[in-house]
Amino acid sequence: AGTRMSRVMSIQSHVVSGYVGNKSATFPLQLLGFDVDVVNSVHFSNHTGYYGGFEGDVLHGDQLRSILKGLKRNGLLQGVGHLLTGYIGSESFLRAVLDVLKTLRSSNNGICRYVCDPVLGDYNGDGEGRFYCPPELAEIYRNEVLPLANVVTPNRFEAEQLTGIKIKTLADAKEACEVLHDLGPELVFITSAIFGVNKDGAGVDGKEGKLMTILASKRTTSGSVISDETWRIDSPIIDGTYTGTGDLCAALLLAWTEKESNNLQTAMEKASGTMFSIIKATNESSGNTVASRELRLIQSKDVIENPPALFSAVRVEWT
């Protein structure tokens, strides 16, 4: 697969030990046939959830621009078909990422598919939302980044911050998708909504429990006619907190929406089957330490290459 669309530039965090950011995204993309040009926005010893803290360095916007210069001077930006971004900690770095995108597009006849995971924050177990980054980044994503993005993959908290809509029901989520489409991206995934309880006992190991919903919305415009196609996929929630799952999910969605570009249903099912399997494997072998809850990514090589068919995506019809 030597085509342009099988090259990805991924700008995310790097950790020496563990699996978040680029460490979570690169291996799956490579297994699925993509060359990955890895730009590490931070170089840390470990992720920030460890009790002993972390050490390391942060890449600044000017340093990113100088890396871009070296790539451009050597003709290495031609053939990059995708840009993937995740956690970005500062306004200056986010603006430098936009420079990278514009340069990639001008080096590739205006075409470079941008998959943006707008990492802003999340809800904790008690349902309290909190930011992981300066809250003012939400406005830059909304006004400057999303108008240039092709695909956006917010969780529920992030979708609320970007749209101003509180997402409590499927109808709220649909409305949020419409607002996000209007901002720019033709493909929207809301990756962690919880709309109800699993009543049929099909939870993990037969336990009833809440269901995690991924909602996908694809907008097509022909002439002046705009139509949105919406799908949902539900999977049981696995107990525990695992870091790097969002980064993994965005990478899988990039890969499968490219490989199955005309079949959103299949792309969702494959990404979801892999995600659930990796989190389940991590859960089954995790203990009381933070390190024991690092994603079992390498051990899950087979479920990345051959996603198990676990959940069916269902078309959502709106009246």
ZIDA-V301094 format. One record per backbone hydrogen bond with DSSP energy under -1.0 kcal/mol. CO is the residue of the C=O (numbers start at 0). NH is the residue of the N-H. If there is no record, write none. Layout:
[[CO:NH] [CO:NH]]
//
This chain:
[[2:5] [3:6] [3:80] [5:34] [6:80] [6:81] [7:36] [8:83] [9:38] [10:85] [11:40] [12:21] [13:43] [19:22] [20:24] [21:25] [24:28] [25:29] [26:30] [27:31] [28:33] [29:32] [34:7] [36:9] [38:11] [40:58] [41:13] [42:56] [43:15] [44:16] [46:49] [49:52] [54:44] [56:42] [59:63] [60:64] [61:65] [62:66] [63:67] [64:68] [65:69] [66:70] [67:71] [68:72] [69:73] [70:75] [71:74] [76:79] [80:112] [81:8] [82:114] [83:10] [84:116] [89:93] [90:94] [91:95] [92:96] [93:97] [94:98] [95:99] [96:100] [97:101] [98:102] [99:103] [100:104] [101:105] [102:106] [104:107] [104:109] [107:110] [112:82] [113:149] [113:150] [114:84] [115:152] [116:118] [119:131] [119:132] [121:129] [123:126] [127:123] [129:121] [133:136] [134:137] [135:139] [136:140] [137:141] [138:142] [139:143] [139:144] [140:145] [144:147] [145:148] [149:186] [150:115] [151:188] [153:190] [154:158] [155:159] [156:160] [157:161] [158:162] [159:163] [168:172] [169:173] [170:174] [171:175] [172:176] [173:177] [174:178] [175:179] [176:180] [177:181] [178:182] [180:183] [185:218] [186:151] [187:216] [189:214] [192:212] [195:210] [202:205] [203:206] [208:197] [209:236] [211:234] [212:192] [213:232] [214:189] [215:230] [216:187] [217:228] [219:226] [221:224] [224:221] [226:219] [228:217] [229:315] [230:215] [231:313] [232:213] [234:211] [243:247] [244:248] [245:249] [246:250] [247:251] [248:252] [249:253] [250:254] [251:255] [252:256] [253:257] [254:258] [255:259] [259:262] [262:266] [263:267] [264:268] [265:269] [266:270] [267:271] [268:272] [269:273] [270:274] [271:275] [272:276] [273:277] [274:278] [275:279] [276:280] [277:281] [278:282] [279:283] [280:284] [289:292] [290:293] [294:296] [297:300] [299:303] [300:304] [301:305] [307:309] [313:231]]
//
